[in-house]
Amino acid sequence: MKVSREQVALNRERIVETAARLFREKGYDGIGVADLMKSAGLTHGGFYGHFASKEDLLAEAAAHALKQSVARWEGYLAEDRATAMEKIVDGYLTKQHRDHPEKGCSVTALGADIARLGAKARHAVTEGSSAQMAVLAQLMPGADDAEKRKQAIATYAAMVGAIVISRAVDNEELSMEVLQAVKDSLPG
């Protein structure tokens, strides 16, 4: 039975959504194509009709998750510029984000995996991270765009690093202290 183009597009979207969640939760090597497709409610055999490789899917899934994050940050900016930075930081540097990588930032959950993969996955993260930093740059104090960009990059790196460290340590008090210290150090 031939599947309609509409259904093909919906299936692909479901695969990407599922992959975005599962890759962030389990890591690149923590989930295989068969289990990923099963979680999406599709057969393993259908995978290669959509993607050339697992790495290609990771690239698309990471790009998808980062675009959602950028859209959320841009929404905060559009709602109220005065509170946008606070909303971004308060949403990012949290116990919730730390404890639920499957719902969080692709960079914090998959950065080390993606750094070891090919150009396509790295490009997806480059584009997504650059877009996030561009939103942050609009919220930074500074005399010119170059200074705002520099502060945005430092802010983004601090936020990403805080989540990574807070997940890596086995001491709850230290974990929360890392999140709070970075939160307190950021502009805004």
N, C-alpha and C positions, 0 to 999 in steps of 0.2 A: 504494500500500500504506500503510495506516494504521500509524503508529508508536505503540507503547504509551506510556502515561504514564510508566512506569518508564524507558523508553528516552529519552523527552523530557527527563526529569530528569537522566539520566546524560549526555546530550549537552550540556545546559546546564552541568553541573558541569565537563565536559571543556573547554568553551569558556572558562569563567571561570578555570580552572586555567591553561590555555594563555595567556589574555590577561594574567593576573597576571604570568606569567613574561616574556612578550614585551614588554608595556608597560614593565616595569622594565628590561629589557635595551635596548630600542630607543627608548623614549620614546613619548609619545602620537602624535606626528606621524611616527614612524619605522616604523610598521607600519600597513598598511591592513586593512580588514575582510576582503577576499578572501584575503590572505596569512595573516591570523590564523585564519580558518576552515580554510584548507588545512592549516595546522600542527596544528589540532585534529582533522584527518581528516574534516572535514565540508564541505559545499558552501556557497558564498557565499550562495546563495539562502535557505538555512535561517537565516541570521543574524537577519533581522527577525521570525522566528517566536519568537525568544527575547528580543530587545532592541529598543527603539525607536530607539536610536542608538549610535554608537561611544562617545560620552560616557557613556551609561548603562552600557555594558559596563565602561568604565574605573572608574566608581564602584563597581560590584559587585566587580570584580577587586581594586581597592585595598582595599576593605573585607575581602574574603576573605583577602588576604595579611596585613593587619594583625591580623585575628582569629587567624590561625595564630601570629603573633609573640606576641600577648598570651597565648595558651594556653601557648606554650613558656615565657614568663617566669613565668606563674602556676605552671607545673610546677616550675620551679626553686624558687620560693617554698615550694611544698608539700613538696618533697623535703627542703630544708634552708635555713631562713631565714638561717642564719649565712653560707652561701656563695652565696646567690641573687644578690646584687648583683655579686659577682665573676664569676659565670657569665654574667650579662647583659652586663657590660662586656667581658669577655674574648671573648664571642661577637660583639659588635657592633663594637668598635674594633679590627678586624683587617684584615690585607692581603687575606684571603679575602673579607670583606664588601666591601672597597673594590673588588676586582677582579671581583666577580661580582654586579653589581646585580640581575641576573635572579633571584637567590636571596635577596636582601636586603630591606631596609626600603623600603616604598613611598614613604615621605616623602622619603628621601634620593634615590631614583631619579626620582620624579615630582613632587616638591613644586612646582617652578617651573611645570610643565605644569598641574598641578591648580589652582594659584593663578589661572590665566588662564581656567579653565573655569567651568561653571555651578555652581549650588547643590548639585546631587546629588553631584557628585564631591567638592566641598569638604566637604560634610556627612559623607561616608564617611571622609575623612581626619580630620575633627574628632572623630568617634566613636572611630576607631582610635587616634589619638594620645592622646586623653583616657584611654582604657583603658590604654595603655602607661604614661602618667604616673601613673595610679592605682596600678599595680603598683609603680612606683618609689617613690611616696609611702609605701608600706608599709615600705620599706626605708631611709628617710631618718631621720637623727637630727633631733631637734627637740623643742621644749617642747610644741607642740600641732599639730593637724592643718593649720592654716594655714601654719605654718613648714615642715612636712614637704612640703606641696603646692608651696610656693615653691621649695624645694630640688629637688624632683622635676622641676619645669618647667625649672629652670636646668640640671639634669643632662641631661635629655632634649635640650634645645636644644644643649648642648655636644656631645653624642654625634652628633646629626644634623649639626651644623655641621662637626664633625671629618671625618665621612665625605665630605661635600660638598667640603670644601677638599682633602682628601687625593686625591680623584678629579680635581679641577680643575687641580692643579699638575703641571708637567712634570718635577719633580725628585723622584726616588725617595726620596732622603735626607730632604728636607723633608716629603714625604708621610708617611713613617713617623714623623718627628719630631712632626708634628701629632697623629697618632693616639696616640703615647706620651704627649705632654704633656697631652692631655685625659684620657687614662686615669689618669695620675698625679694629676691635680687633683680627681678625683671622690671623693665620700665612699664609705666602705665598705672 
